[in-house]
Amino acid sequence: MTAAAAPDAFDWEALRVRAREAMAHAYVPYSDFPVGAAARADDGRTVTGCNVENASYGLSLCAECGLISQLQLGGGGRLTHFTCVDGRGESLVPCGRCRQLLYEFGGPGLLLDTPGGIVTMAELLPQPFGPAHLA
């Protein structure tokens, strides 16, 4: 864990439980690889998502997509803490596409629970492309 991601009083295990609950709703008839995600928003809400596959594989949605949709549907805001889990409930690192999605809604200070420990989004996605590049 880096200095930027110093331990806080945040209950990571409670967030992992919510991710596992979301994972139980995944639709994965093709890969049989369910994923659940959970995050805390800056207003204290917890948002969740699960992966949803499609027979046309390219149309499948990662758990992070559903999570961000729920964030926006609930009023928007910024993500502060994030975790995702596989079908065994073990921590996963978001794919590259989802790192970009999480950066958009959490920024460089978003804390992520990974198999290697708690890291910031800046560590997981160095030199990101973001809204400032479009200004």
JODA-V355133 format. One record per residue. RES is the residue in three letters. PHI is phi in degrees with one decimal (* if undefined). D_LAST is the distance of its C-alpha to the last C-alpha in Angstrom with 1 decimal. Layout:
<<RES & PHI & D_LAST> <RES & PHI & D_LAST>>
This chain:
<<MET & * & 33.0> <THR & -89.9 & 30.8> <ALA & -61.5 & 30.8> <ALA & -66.0 & 27.3> <ALA & -110.3 & 28.9> <ALA & -56.2 & 32.1> <PRO & -59.1 & 34.4> <ASP & -129.5 & 34.0> <ALA & -83.8 & 36.2> <PHE & -66.3 & 34.2> <ASP & -91.2 & 36.5> <TRP & -63.2 & 35.2> <GLU & -63.6 & 38.4> <ALA & -62.0 & 37.9> <LEU & -68.2 & 34.4> <ARG & -62.6 & 36.1> <VAL & -59.8 & 38.7> <ARG & -64.3 & 36.2> <ALA & -65.9 & 34.6> <ARG & -65.3 & 38.1> <GLU & -62.7 & 38.8> <ALA & -64.7 & 35.8> <MET & -58.2 & 36.8> <ALA & -64.5 & 40.2> <HIS & -103.0 & 38.6> <ALA & -61.6 & 36.8> <TYR & -110.6 & 37.8> <VAL & -135.3 & 38.5> <PRO & -69.8 & 41.5> <TYR & -99.6 & 40.4> <SER & -95.6 & 39.3> <ASP & 55.9 & 41.2> <PHE & -125.2 & 38.5> <PRO & -72.9 & 37.4> <VAL & -134.4 & 34.4> <GLY & -124.9 & 33.5> <ALA & -132.7 & 30.6> <ALA & -145.4 & 30.3> <ALA & -146.7 & 27.8> <ARG & -100.3 & 27.9> <ALA & -93.5 & 25.2> <ASP & -64.8 & 24.5> <ASP & -95.5 & 26.8> <GLY & 96.5 & 29.7> <ARG & -67.2 & 29.6> <THR & -109.2 & 30.4> <VAL & -116.2 & 28.9> <THR & -134.4 & 30.4> <GLY & -161.1 & 30.2> <CYS & -135.5 & 32.4> <ASN & -76.8 & 32.1> <VAL & -133.7 & 33.2> <GLU & -85.1 & 34.4> <ASN & -142.0 & 35.0> <ALA & -56.9 & 37.7> <SER & -91.0 & 34.9> <TYR & -44.8 & 33.6> <GLY & -64.8 & 30.1> <LEU & -91.9 & 29.7> <SER & -63.7 & 30.6> <LEU & -112.9 & 28.4> <CYS & -72.7 & 28.1> <ALA & -58.9 & 29.0> <GLU & -63.2 & 25.5> <CYS & -62.1 & 24.4> <GLY & -64.4 & 27.1> <LEU & -62.3 & 26.3> <ILE & -66.2 & 22.6> <SER & -61.4 & 24.0> <GLN & -64.8 & 26.5> <LEU & -58.3 & 24.0> <GLN & -66.7 & 22.1> <LEU & -61.7 & 25.4> <GLY & -85.3 & 26.7> <GLY & 118.9 & 24.0> <GLY & 83.9 & 21.0> <GLY & 112.3 & 20.4> <ARG & -119.3 & 19.8> <LEU & -81.5 & 22.1> <THR & -116.3 & 24.1> <HIS & -139.6 & 26.9> <PHE & -142.9 & 27.3> <THR & -147.4 & 30.2> <CYS & -141.7 & 31.4> <VAL & -134.4 & 34.9> <ASP & -93.5 & 37.0> <GLY & -64.2 & 40.2> <ARG & -92.6 & 42.2> <GLY & 83.8 & 39.9> <GLU & -87.0 & 38.8> <SER & -62.4 & 35.3> <LEU & -123.1 & 32.9> <VAL & -98.1 & 29.7> <PRO & -60.3 & 26.9> <CYS & -67.2 & 26.3> <GLY & -59.5 & 23.2> <ARG & -59.8 & 21.6> <CYS & -74.1 & 22.3> <ARG & -61.2 & 21.0> <GLN & -64.4 & 17.6> <LEU & -62.5 & 18.2> <LEU & -66.4 & 19.6> <TYR & -60.1 & 16.7> <GLU & -57.7 & 14.3> <PHE & -108.7 & 17.0> <GLY & -132.3 & 18.5> <GLY & 73.3 & 16.3> <PRO & -66.2 & 18.0> <GLY & -90.2 & 20.9> <LEU & -55.7 & 22.1> <LEU & -92.1 & 25.8> <LEU & -120.4 & 27.2> <ASP & -86.5 & 31.0> <THR & -124.0 & 31.8> <PRO & -57.4 & 35.2> <GLY & -92.0 & 34.7> <GLY & 118.3 & 34.0> <ILE & -81.4 & 31.1> <VAL & -132.2 & 27.9> <THR & -87.8 & 24.4> <MET & -61.1 & 21.5> <ALA & -59.8 & 20.4> <GLU & -75.7 & 23.9> <LEU & -78.6 & 23.9> <LEU & -133.1 & 20.5> <PRO & -70.6 & 19.9> <GLN & 52.2 & 16.8> <PRO & -75.9 & 14.9> <PHE & -94.4 & 11.9> <GLY & -147.5 & 9.7> <PRO & -54.7 & 7.0> <ALA & -61.5 & 5.3> <HIS & -70.5 & 5.6> <LEU & -94.9 & 3.8> <ALA & -71.8 & 0.0>>
